[in-house]
Amino acid sequence: MRSAINTRGHHGDRAGLWSSRMGVLFFCGLIYFLVPMGSLASDPVPIKSVMTQAESYNLQIVTLRGVVRQVRLLEPYCYFSKEILCCGAYTFTLADETGSIEVVVSGVCRGFVVCRPPDVAEAQEVLIEAQIFPPGLYFSPDLPWGGYRRVPLAAAREIRAAQK
């Protein structure tokens, strides 16, 4: 009696098994090269470049490397005026040998209060992936750092301890 499901492939057991393994290997290889498996966007950009050419980095995602200074917790804020409280936002200054930039990290926004400690510590060397906001007027209820800014700002998307 023949089975309703053909598990042998088109050319017998070995050919079917080989082609399915090759398909899986090809798919895994494709994923490996297309998805950067948690890596940061690119080589670190000197902070001085971002500070002096802020308009050319407008809303771009860049990688910055430096030492954490002046960690400051921000007050809880409401998100989109929907009475969802966001806690745990903070800022810090990231400094490298070329300059420094203020970095903001968004809080956790839930229907209930969830406060978390900062992901960084004073004098820690870190790599961050951040979106750059040049000087200008920023007004939005979901931005804890809104208002007029005279200097560029980096909004962190990912923070990692730097490898020495």
C-alpha positions as CSV (number, residue, x, y, z in Angstrom):
1,M,0.0,0.0,0.0
2,R,1.3,3.4,-0.9
3,S,1.5,6.3,1.6
4,A,-0.4,9.4,0.8
5,I,2.7,11.5,1.6
6,N,5.9,11.0,-0.4
7,T,8.8,11.4,2.0
8,R,11.4,10.0,-0.4
9,G,11.9,13.1,-2.7
10,H,11.8,13.0,-6.5
11,H,15.0,11.0,-7.0
12,G,15.1,8.6,-4.1
13,D,16.1,8.9,-0.5
14,R,19.6,10.3,-1.1
15,A,18.8,13.0,-3.6
16,G,15.8,14.2,-1.7
17,L,17.7,14.4,1.5
18,W,20.7,16.1,-0.2
19,S,18.5,18.8,-1.9
20,S,16.6,19.5,1.3
21,R,19.9,19.9,3.3
22,M,21.3,22.1,0.6
23,G,18.2,24.3,0.7
24,V,18.5,24.6,4.5
25,L,22.2,25.5,4.2
26,F,21.6,28.0,1.5
27,F,18.8,29.7,3.6
28,C,21.0,29.8,6.7
29,G,23.9,31.2,4.6
30,L,21.6,33.9,3.2
31,I,20.4,34.9,6.6
32,Y,24.0,35.0,7.9
33,F,25.0,37.5,5.2
34,L,21.8,39.6,5.1
35,V,21.1,39.9,8.8
36,P,23.9,41.6,10.8
37,M,23.3,39.4,13.9
38,G,23.2,42.2,16.5
39,S,26.2,44.0,15.1
40,L,26.3,47.8,15.1
41,A,25.7,49.8,11.9
42,S,29.3,50.6,10.9
43,D,32.7,51.6,12.1
44,P,32.6,54.3,14.8
45,V,32.3,57.9,13.6
46,P,34.4,60.5,15.5
47,I,32.2,62.6,17.7
48,K,33.8,65.8,16.3
49,S,32.5,64.9,12.8
50,V,29.0,64.6,14.1
51,M,29.2,67.8,16.1
52,T,30.8,69.9,13.2
53,Q,28.7,68.4,10.4
54,A,25.5,67.7,12.2
55,E,23.3,68.6,9.2
56,S,25.0,65.9,7.0
57,Y,24.2,63.3,9.7
58,N,20.5,64.5,10.1
59,L,18.5,61.5,11.3
60,Q,21.1,59.0,10.2
61,I,22.0,56.0,12.3
62,V,25.7,56.0,13.2
63,T,28.0,54.1,15.5
64,L,29.8,56.1,18.2
65,R,32.4,54.9,20.6
66,G,33.4,56.7,23.8
67,V,33.5,57.0,27.5
68,V,30.3,57.6,29.5
69,R,30.2,60.8,31.6
70,Q,27.4,62.6,33.6
71,V,24.6,60.0,33.6
72,R,21.4,61.9,34.4
73,L,17.9,60.3,35.0
74,L,15.0,62.1,33.4
75,E,11.6,62.6,35.0
76,P,8.8,60.2,33.9
77,Y,6.9,61.5,31.0
78,C,3.6,60.7,29.2
79,Y,3.7,59.1,25.7
80,F,1.5,60.6,23.0
81,S,-0.9,62.0,25.7
82,K,-2.5,58.6,26.1
83,E,-1.8,58.6,29.7
84,I,0.9,55.9,29.3
85,L,3.7,56.7,31.7
86,C,7.3,56.2,30.5
87,C,10.0,55.7,33.1
88,G,13.7,55.0,33.1
89,A,14.7,57.6,30.4
90,Y,18.2,59.0,30.9
91,T,20.9,61.0,29.2
92,F,24.6,60.9,29.4
93,T,27.6,62.6,27.7
94,L,29.6,60.3,25.4
95,A,33.2,61.5,25.0
96,D,36.0,60.3,22.7
97,E,39.4,61.9,21.9
98,T,37.8,64.3,19.4
99,G,34.9,65.7,21.4
100,S,31.6,64.9,23.3
101,I,27.9,64.6,22.5
102,E,24.8,64.3,24.6
103,V,23.1,60.9,24.3
104,V,19.4,60.3,25.2
105,V,18.0,56.8,26.0
106,S,14.2,56.4,25.9
107,G,12.3,55.0,28.9
108,V,10.1,52.0,29.1
109,C,6.5,52.8,28.2
110,R,3.8,50.5,29.6
111,G,0.3,50.9,31.1
112,F,2.0,50.5,34.4
113,V,5.2,52.1,35.8
114,V,8.3,50.1,35.0
115,C,11.5,51.9,36.0
116,R,14.9,50.4,35.1
117,P,18.3,51.5,35.9
118,P,20.5,53.0,33.2
119,D,22.3,50.5,30.9
120,V,25.6,52.5,31.4
121,A,27.9,53.5,34.3
122,E,30.1,56.4,34.8
123,A,33.5,56.0,33.1
124,Q,32.4,52.9,31.1
125,E,33.6,52.6,27.5
126,V,30.7,51.8,25.2
127,L,29.7,51.5,21.6
128,I,26.4,52.9,20.7
129,E,24.2,52.9,17.6
130,A,22.3,56.2,17.6
131,Q,20.2,58.4,15.5
132,I,21.6,61.9,15.1
133,F,19.4,65.0,15.6
134,P,21.0,68.2,14.5
135,P,20.4,71.6,16.3
136,G,16.8,72.8,15.9
137,L,13.3,72.9,17.4
138,Y,11.9,69.6,18.4
139,F,8.4,69.4,19.8
140,S,6.5,66.2,20.3
141,P,4.8,64.8,23.4
142,D,6.7,61.6,23.1
143,L,10.2,63.3,23.2
144,P,11.5,63.7,26.7
145,W,14.2,66.0,25.3
146,G,12.0,68.2,23.1
147,G,12.4,72.0,22.8
148,Y,15.0,74.0,21.0
149,R,18.5,72.4,20.9
150,R,21.6,74.4,20.2
151,V,23.8,71.4,19.8
152,P,23.4,67.9,18.1
153,L,21.9,65.1,20.1
154,A,22.3,61.3,19.7
155,A,19.2,59.1,20.5
156,A,20.6,55.7,21.4
157,R,19.1,52.6,19.7
158,E,21.6,50.1,21.0
159,I,24.3,50.3,23.7
160,R,27.1,47.8,24.2
161,A,30.2,47.6,26.3
162,A,33.2,48.3,24.1
163,Q,35.7,45.5,23.5
164,K,39.2,46.5,24.4
